[in-house]
């Protein structure tokens, strides 16, 4: 089990970014969560097998059609808590 904590910068709020990324995470069999940040960015913590997790992080740079991602900062780490699904919060 691997874990990636990412902060996504750019025009990523109000453009269906979280729903798009959550759907992708679920399709890849990942668990974790995603939320908006007060500064206009989006934060996500995703867990799963290495290859699907790398694909997820790679695709965060694309975003849905209305999004304009300028940067994705990702920290790879060992999970200290496990999630049973991928959820979108506030």
C-alpha positions as CSV (number, residue, x, y, z in Angstrom):
1,X,0.0,0.0,0.0
2,X,1.3,3.4,-1.0
3,X,0.1,6.9,-0.3
4,X,0.3,10.2,-2.2
5,X,-0.6,13.5,-0.6
6,X,-1.1,16.2,-3.3
7,X,-1.8,19.9,-3.5
8,X,-3.2,21.0,-6.9
9,X,-2.8,24.7,-7.8
10,X,-4.5,26.7,-10.6
11,X,-8.1,27.1,-11.6
12,X,-9.3,24.0,-9.9
13,X,-12.4,25.1,-7.9
14,X,-15.8,25.5,-9.5
15,X,-14.8,23.5,-12.6
16,X,-15.8,20.0,-11.5
17,X,-12.2,19.1,-10.6
18,X,-13.0,17.2,-7.4
19,X,-15.7,15.1,-9.0
20,X,-13.5,14.3,-12.0
21,X,-10.6,13.3,-9.9
22,X,-12.7,11.3,-7.5
23,X,-14.3,9.3,-10.4
24,X,-10.8,8.6,-11.7
25,X,-9.5,7.5,-8.3
26,X,-12.4,5.1,-7.9
27,X,-11.9,3.7,-11.4
28,X,-8.3,3.1,-10.5
29,X,-9.3,1.3,-7.3
30,X,-7.8,4.0,-5.0
31,X,-9.1,5.1,-1.6
32,X,-8.7,8.4,0.3
33,X,-10.2,11.9,0.1
34,X,-10.2,15.2,-1.7
35,X,-11.1,18.7,-0.5
36,X,-11.0,22.4,-1.5
37,X,-8.5,24.6,0.2
38,X,-9.2,28.2,1.3
39,X,-6.5,29.5,-1.1
40,X,-8.3,28.2,-4.2
41,X,-6.3,24.9,-4.5
42,X,-7.4,21.4,-4.0
43,X,-5.8,18.8,-1.6
44,X,-6.0,15.1,-2.0
45,X,-4.7,12.0,-0.1
46,X,-4.9,8.9,-2.2
47,X,-3.9,5.3,-1.3
48,X,-3.4,2.2,-3.4
49,X,-1.0,0.1,-5.4
50,X,1.9,2.0,-6.8
51,X,1.1,1.9,-10.6
52,X,-2.5,3.2,-10.3
53,X,-1.5,5.8,-7.8
54,X,1.3,7.1,-10.1
55,X,-1.3,7.2,-12.9
56,X,-3.7,9.2,-10.7
57,X,-1.0,11.8,-9.7
58,X,0.1,12.1,-13.3
59,X,-3.5,12.7,-14.5
60,X,-4.0,15.4,-11.8
61,X,-1.9,17.7,-14.1
62,X,-4.6,17.3,-16.9
63,X,-7.7,18.0,-14.9
64,X,-11.2,18.2,-16.5
65,X,-11.8,20.5,-19.5
66,X,-12.6,23.7,-17.6
67,X,-9.7,23.4,-15.1
68,X,-6.3,25.0,-15.6
69,X,-3.8,23.2,-13.4
70,X,-0.6,25.1,-13.0
71,X,1.2,22.9,-10.5
72,X,0.8,19.6,-8.5
73,X,3.0,19.2,-5.4
74,X,3.1,15.5,-4.2
75,X,4.6,13.9,-1.2
76,X,4.9,10.1,-1.2
77,X,4.6,8.4,2.1
78,X,3.7,5.3,4.1
79,X,0.0,5.3,5.1
80,X,-0.6,5.7,8.9
81,X,-4.4,5.3,8.4
82,X,-6.3,3.3,5.8
83,X,-9.4,4.4,4.1
84,X,-12.2,2.1,2.7
85,X,-13.4,4.4,-0.1
86,X,-12.5,7.6,-1.9
87,X,-14.6,10.6,-0.7
88,X,-15.0,14.3,-1.5
89,X,-15.3,16.6,1.4
90,X,-15.7,20.4,1.8
